[in-house]
Amino acid sequence: MIIKNKSLAMYGIGNPLIDVLAHITEQDIEVLNLDKGTMTLIDTERGNEILNYIESYDKLYDCGGSAPNTMITLAALEVETALAGMVGKDNLGGIYEDRLKEKKVISDLSTSPVETGSCIVLVTPDYERTMSTRLGACREFGPKNVNHKKIAEARYLYFTGYMWDTDNQKKALMDAINTARKAGTKVAFDLADPFVVERHYDDFTRLIKDSVDILLANREESKLMLGYDDPEKASLELAKNNVIAAVKNCADGSCIGCADGECITVDAYRVDAVDSTGAGDNYAAGFLYGLIKGYSYADAGKLASFIAAQVVRQTGAQFNEERSREIRKAIADEQWR
């Protein structure tokens, strides 16, 4: 049954992770034997090894995770936003939920006896980020934790490809998507990471074809999906699945493919970058904000680039309250045009 009067703008499902961010050197990446610029799933032992190595480095702690970052930025832009996921019944889980509420995101988190997940974000001098993720309690999110009522009440359901790395999370998301389709809730999907695309290529191909309304990807992810390195062509090819497909191309902007065959090219905003952590998550927030507010696809793309540009000017994937106010004013004053 399609629900027309939606009481919630955005409902996100993701992995709530405590972020630990540190600036390191290229040599550190080699010593730690990490694949630079990627997200790697690790176990507790490997996580402790990395944390011990960076013990003497200055570190920033915050509540994070890819989909949570997007929800937090949407809430900072005063969009009514909720987040579902799983945290542990531990101190970090409590901190995460408290911080989420401080950031004005509606918490729909579930709890598990397993420890709260964490993400170690290592930033090299070229501002590239390398992430090592211990999913912890996130892995426990399953079909029984899906809030079908909230999903049906939302205008948009948002999630990323990271949710396909455990079978119960995947099953939960498929159940959530089925509810969204029946309720008239738009489905927005971010491919998330090249390695994730490689692991779940067949699933993602079917998902995009059958169940997605808005697709977000970067150049490398679209290349892996389609086999060629051309963001404009990729956005149009992906849009043939009757989706709006935004393909990000770093400093060269983005291409937005529409189902009618139009490709909208969006320039990047030129800023002095400090840290690329969360750039893609914030692009997604800006694009979805534009759609929620009824902007054209071109203007939604410009907003997305503007928001992404603001976050790379700072350390960390989220804006503090002062920066949030400044960005809301910049949007109201149309400084992004």
MINU-702982 format. One line per field, with one value per residue (C-alpha): residue number from 1; residue in one letter; x, y, z. Coordinates in pm, 1 decimal, padded with zeros to 6 digits. Last residue first. Layout:
k (NUM,...)
r (a,...)
u (X,...)
v (Y,...)
w (Z,...)
***
This chain:
k (337,336,335,334,333,332,331,330,329,328,327,326,325,324,323,322,321,320,319,318,317,316,315,314,313,312,311,310,309,308,307,306,305,304,303,302,301,300,299,298,297,296,295,294,293,292,291,290,289,288,287,286,285,284,283,282,281,280,279,278,277,276,275,274,273,272,271,270,269,268,267,266,265,264,263,262,261,260,259,258,257,256,255,254,253,252,251,250,249,248,247,246,245,244,243,242,241,240,239,238,237,236,235,234,233,232,231,230,229,228,227,226,225,224,223,222,221,220,219,218,217,216,215,214,213,212,211,210,209,208,207,206,205,204,203,202,201,200,199,198,197,196,195,194,193,192,191,190,189,188,187,186,185,184,183,182,181,180,179,178,177,176,175,174,173,172,171,170,169,168,167,166,165,164,163,162,161,160,159,158,157,156,155,154,153,152,151,150,149,148,147,146,145,144,143,142,141,140,139,138,137,136,135,134,133,132,131,130,129,128,127,126,125,124,123,122,121,120,119,118,117,116,115,114,113,112,111,110,109,108,107,106,105,104,103,102,101,100,99,98,97,96,95,94,93,92,91,90,89,88,87,86,85,84,83,82,81,80,79,78,77,76,75,74,73,72,71,70,69,68,67,66,65,64,63,62,61,60,59,58,57,56,55,54,53,52,51,50,49,48,47,46,45,44,43,42,41,40,39,38,37,36,35,34,33,32,31,30,29,28,27,26,25,24,23,22,21,20,19,18,17,16,15,14,13,12,11,10,9,8,7,6,5,4,3,2,1)
r (r,w,q,e,d,a,i,a,k,r,i,e,r,s,r,e,e,n,f,q,a,g,t,q,r,v,v,q,a,a,i,f,s,a,l,k,g,a,d,a,y,s,y,g,k,i,l,g,y,l,f,g,a,a,y,n,d,g,a,g,t,s,d,v,a,d,v,r,y,a,d,v,t,i,c,e,g,d,a,c,g,i,c,s,g,d,a,c,n,k,v,a,a,i,v,n,n,k,a,l,e,l,s,a,k,e,p,d,d,y,g,l,m,l,k,s,e,e,r,n,a,l,l,i,d,v,s,d,k,i,l,r,t,f,d,d,y,h,r,e,v,v,f,p,d,a,l,d,f,a,v,k,t,g,a,k,r,a,t,n,i,a,d,m,l,a,k,k,q,n,d,t,d,w,m,y,g,t,f,y,l,y,r,a,e,a,i,k,k,h,n,v,n,k,p,g,f,e,r,c,a,g,l,r,t,s,m,t,r,e,y,d,p,t,v,l,v,i,c,s,g,t,e,v,p,s,t,s,l,d,s,i,v,k,k,e,k,l,r,d,e,y,i,g,g,l,n,d,k,g,v,m,g,a,l,a,t,e,v,e,l,a,a,l,t,i,m,t,n,p,a,s,g,g,c,d,y,l,k,d,y,s,e,i,y,n,l,i,e,n,g,r,e,t,d,i,l,t,m,t,g,k,d,l,n,l,v,e,i,d,q,e,t,i,h,a,l,v,d,i,l,p,n,g,i,g,y,m,a,l,s,k,n,k,i,i,m)
u (02495.2,02634.0,02611.9,02234.2,02176.9,01971.2,02246.0,02515.1,02302.1,02264.3,02639.0,02723.1,02483.8,02635.9,02985.0,02891.8,02718.6,03014.5,03026.7,03087.7,03339.0,03655.5,03933.1,03823.8,03822.0,03713.6,03373.4,03291.6,03367.4,03130.1,02850.3,02907.4,02934.4,02604.1,02437.9,02550.6,02416.6,02081.4,02080.6,02124.6,01869.1,01617.7,01537.9,01234.4,01360.8,01390.7,01579.3,01826.8,01880.1,01940.5,02219.0,02373.3,02363.6,02512.1,02795.1,02841.3,02893.2,03128.3,03343.6,03336.6,03713.0,03880.9,04096.3,04261.0,04148.2,04199.0,03880.0,03762.3,03395.6,03346.4,03161.3,02834.3,02764.0,02399.9,02343.1,02001.9,01888.5,01532.1,01634.2,01867.0,02243.3,02413.5,02782.6,03021.1,03299.3,03652.7,03808.0,03664.2,03468.4,03135.7,02870.5,02511.0,02253.6,01881.8,01726.5,01515.7,01768.6,01885.1,02025.7,02323.2,02419.7,02377.3,02590.0,02853.7,02879.3,02943.4,03180.0,03393.9,03626.1,03478.0,03375.0,03022.7,03007.9,03383.6,03400.5,03101.0,03286.9,03606.9,03426.8,03224.5,02873.9,02531.3,02206.8,01858.3,01542.4,01667.7,01474.7,01491.1,01785.7,02000.2,01942.7,02012.1,02347.4,02426.3,02375.4,02592.5,02876.4,02886.1,03254.8,03388.6,03142.3,03245.5,03610.6,03527.7,03352.9,03016.0,02772.7,02531.4,02161.5,01851.5,01508.9,01198.2,00918.0,00594.6,00480.8,00515.4,00859.7,00976.8,00855.4,01043.7,01352.7,01341.6,01314.1,01610.5,01799.6,01738.7,01848.4,02171.1,02235.2,02174.8,02411.6,02702.4,02904.1,02597.8,02543.3,02862.8,02680.1,02512.7,02169.1,01895.0,01514.9,01333.8,00991.3,00957.8,00638.2,00674.4,01028.6,00914.0,00644.8,00880.2,01127.8,01382.6,01549.3,01401.2,01546.2,01905.3,02160.3,02415.5,02705.7,02689.3,02775.9,03143.7,03201.0,03574.3,03669.7,04006.4,03987.9,04247.5,04186.6,04362.1,04447.6,04777.3,04959.8,04803.0,04480.6,04418.5,04056.8,04011.2,03645.0,03474.9,03193.1,03020.4,03098.2,02857.5,02579.0,02349.8,02151.1,01909.0,01929.3,01623.2,01780.2,01625.6,01921.1,01946.1,02326.5,02292.4,02072.6,02352.3,02602.6,02391.0,02349.6,02722.3,02816.5,02582.2,02729.9,03081.2,02997.9,02862.2,02538.7,02676.1,02545.9,02315.7,02165.0,01876.6,01903.7,01630.6,01622.4,01404.9,01602.4,01747.5,02069.8,02252.5,02001.7,02106.8,02470.4,02405.9,02216.5,02504.0,02760.4,02535.7,02535.0,02916.0,02995.8,03053.6,03036.4,03343.7,03698.9,03994.0,04348.9,04692.7,04951.4,05133.1,04897.3,04914.6,05084.8,04876.3,04556.8,04673.1,04755.4,04433.4,04230.5,04413.6,04326.5,03962.4,03900.7,03933.0,03712.8,03910.5,03803.0,04024.3,04247.9,04578.9,04573.3,04734.4,05058.8,05097.6,05456.7,05351.5,05073.9,05313.5,05560.3,05296.8,05268.7,04992.5,04704.0,04467.0,04092.0,03915.1,03550.3,03295.8,03083.1,02708.7,02673.1,02378.7,02006.1,01881.3,01529.1,01479.0,01194.1,00964.0,00585.5,00497.7,00142.0,00118.9,00146.2,00142.8,00000.0)
v (02868.5,02758.4,03104.8,03078.4,03300.9,03022.0,02772.2,02996.9,03050.8,02673.7,02638.8,02899.8,02745.3,02400.9,02547.5,02682.1,02358.6,02139.1,01983.2,01613.2,01400.7,01497.6,01752.3,02061.2,02202.9,01862.0,01914.6,02239.6,02102.0,01807.4,02052.4,02260.4,01956.9,01821.3,02160.3,02180.9,01831.1,01918.6,02227.7,02015.6,01759.2,02039.4,02142.9,02006.3,02041.8,01664.2,01639.8,01909.8,01755.0,01420.4,01571.7,01751.9,01444.1,01225.0,01475.5,01465.5,01088.9,01117.5,01380.6,01195.5,01191.6,01399.7,01592.5,01935.2,02049.6,02408.3,02477.9,02472.3,02377.5,02087.1,02139.5,01959.2,01795.4,01698.7,01402.8,01379.0,01039.9,01049.7,00825.6,01094.3,01075.5,01313.9,01370.6,01490.5,01738.5,01713.8,01739.5,01396.5,01237.2,01159.6,00965.9,01064.4,00822.9,00907.1,00567.7,00414.2,00133.6,00335.5,00578.1,00345.8,00384.7,00762.1,00797.1,00566.7,00765.5,01082.8,00911.7,00747.4,00466.2,00147.4,-00193.8,-00115.6,-00188.2,-00165.0,00164.9,00293.7,00220.0,00386.9,00704.2,00744.1,00616.4,00739.7,00581.8,00724.9,00522.9,00170.6,-00159.7,-00371.9,-00277.7,-00123.1,-00421.4,-00677.3,-00519.9,-00471.6,-00841.2,-00946.2,-00706.1,-00790.6,-00840.5,-00618.7,-00343.5,-00360.3,-00330.7,-00018.0,00150.6,00304.0,00193.2,00457.2,00364.5,00584.5,00415.1,00636.6,00542.7,00459.7,00221.3,-00102.3,-00010.2,00097.8,-00225.3,-00432.2,-00217.7,-00278.9,-00655.7,-00641.3,-00435.3,-00687.8,-00975.5,-00792.0,-00720.5,-01089.2,-01203.3,-00979.7,-00760.1,-00630.2,-00336.8,-00173.1,-00108.1,00198.0,00285.8,00548.6,00517.0,00830.5,00990.7,00815.1,00682.0,00337.1,00314.7,00410.4,00139.9,-00125.2,-00081.7,-00347.8,-00498.4,-00847.2,-00860.4,-00829.4,-00598.6,-00820.6,-00725.9,-00367.5,-00501.1,-00532.5,-00390.8,-00340.7,-00109.6,-00007.3,00306.8,00469.3,00835.7,01041.3,01394.2,01396.4,01407.7,01073.3,01035.5,00722.3,00653.1,00376.9,00274.3,00128.4,-00112.2,-00128.7,-00447.2,-00744.9,-00765.7,-00601.4,-00280.0,-00135.6,00217.6,00415.4,00742.7,01056.4,01268.5,01604.9,01608.4,01590.2,01282.5,01115.8,01211.5,01040.7,00728.8,00704.1,00766.0,00488.9,00250.9,00347.4,00272.8,-00071.7,-00240.7,-00253.4,-00065.5,-00177.2,00025.0,00260.0,00634.4,00898.1,01234.8,01543.4,01781.3,02078.6,02104.5,01962.4,01673.4,01608.5,01619.4,01362.8,01133.0,01133.5,01061.9,00782.4,00621.1,00610.7,00534.7,00795.7,00899.2,01102.4,01068.8,01275.6,01151.3,01304.2,01032.0,00850.7,00548.6,00518.2,00175.1,00053.9,00145.5,-00046.0,-00363.3,-00333.5,-00327.0,-00631.1,-00825.9,-00711.0,-00821.9,-00613.3,-00500.4,-00288.0,00048.8,00177.3,00474.9,00304.7,-00072.1,-00122.9,-00304.4,-00123.8,-00038.2,00071.3,00299.3,00440.5,00522.0,00732.6,00934.7,00967.5,01196.6,01030.8,00964.7,00724.3,00700.2,00519.6,00319.9,00312.1,00083.7,00187.6,00224.5,00571.8,00708.3,01048.6,01301.4,01167.4,01219.9,01102.9,01164.2,00949.4,00597.6,00338.4,00000.0)
w (-00733.2,-00394.5,-00243.1,-00268.8,00036.8,00197.6,00111.8,00255.4,00566.7,00616.4,00562.8,00823.3,01074.2,01017.1,01055.9,01399.1,01501.1,01411.4,01066.9,01006.8,00815.1,01000.0,00955.1,00764.4,00411.6,00276.0,00444.5,00266.5,-00078.8,-00023.3,00069.3,-00245.2,-00472.2,-00340.0,-00371.3,-00733.2,-00798.9,-00641.3,-00864.7,-01176.8,-01059.9,-01011.6,-00655.0,-00470.4,-00114.6,-00070.9,-00401.8,-00301.9,00039.7,-00130.1,-00338.8,-00043.4,00178.4,-00095.9,-00149.5,00227.9,00229.1,-00068.5,00101.2,00434.8,00486.5,00213.0,00462.8,00428.9,00084.8,-00026.5,-00219.1,-00580.0,-00606.8,-00846.5,-01172.4,-01242.1,-01578.5,-01637.1,-01868.9,-02037.0,-02167.8,-02032.8,-01739.6,-01607.8,-01562.9,-01325.6,-01387.8,-01118.6,-01049.5,-01187.0,-00840.1,-00747.3,-01034.5,-00870.5,-01066.2,-00987.6,-01132.1,-01126.8,-01185.7,-01462.1,-01519.8,-01821.2,-01563.0,-01513.4,-01878.6,-01863.6,-01551.4,-01699.6,-02023.8,-01826.6,-01581.7,-01854.7,-01743.8,-01882.1,-01746.5,-01628.3,-01255.4,-01198.7,-01387.3,-01192.0,-00867.0,-00990.5,-01100.7,-00782.2,-00719.1,-00609.3,-00730.1,-00681.5,-00757.2,-00678.6,-00672.7,-00986.1,-01208.6,-00938.6,-00708.8,-00979.4,-01068.4,-00699.8,-00624.5,-00918.5,-00829.8,-00459.3,-00376.8,-00655.6,-00569.0,-00203.3,-00306.4,-00507.7,-00210.0,-00115.3,-00390.3,-00257.8,-00275.7,-00253.3,-00247.8,-00271.3,-00029.8,-00213.2,00060.4,-00137.8,-00267.5,00078.1,00239.4,-00017.5,00036.4,00411.7,00360.3,00120.3,00376.1,00654.2,00430.8,00347.9,00713.6,00796.1,00520.5,00619.2,00381.5,00196.1,00432.5,00303.1,-00023.8,00123.3,00260.5,00223.9,00239.8,00124.8,00183.8,00518.5,00679.5,00521.0,00652.6,01001.9,01001.3,00865.1,01150.8,01058.0,01367.5,01324.7,00971.5,01096.6,01258.8,01435.8,01211.2,01338.3,01685.3,01591.4,01243.5,01288.6,01004.2,00867.7,00655.7,00433.5,00352.7,00086.0,00197.2,-00001.7,00335.2,00439.7,00642.4,00851.1,00950.4,01209.5,01209.0,01516.1,01597.4,01936.6,02129.4,02104.4,02366.7,02105.0,02083.5,01826.4,01689.1,01580.5,01688.1,01538.7,01423.7,01600.4,01625.1,02002.3,01946.0,01753.5,02021.8,02288.4,02073.3,02006.4,02367.3,02478.3,02224.4,02330.6,02694.1,02617.0,02514.3,02161.4,01861.2,01578.7,01294.2,01218.9,01158.8,01137.6,00959.2,00965.7,00741.1,00926.5,00723.0,01026.9,01011.4,00651.3,00761.4,01036.0,00797.6,00548.5,00820.2,00953.5,00606.9,00597.4,00961.3,01224.9,01587.5,01669.3,01796.5,01669.6,01718.4,01771.0,01711.5,01997.2,01992.1,01612.6,01616.6,01911.7,01725.5,01418.1,01614.9,01819.2,01499.8,01365.4,01681.2,01679.8,01320.4,01005.9,00717.5,00473.3,00332.0,00052.0,-00023.2,00053.3,00079.5,00420.8,00503.9,00839.3,00752.6,00404.2,00531.1,00790.9,00512.9,00337.6,00657.7,00920.6,01015.7,01265.2,01284.4,01524.2,01422.1,01642.9,01403.9,01340.2,01033.8,00821.3,00768.1,00686.2,00700.1,00538.4,00518.7,00791.8,00822.2,00470.3,00349.4,00034.4,00176.1,-00102.9,00000.0)
***
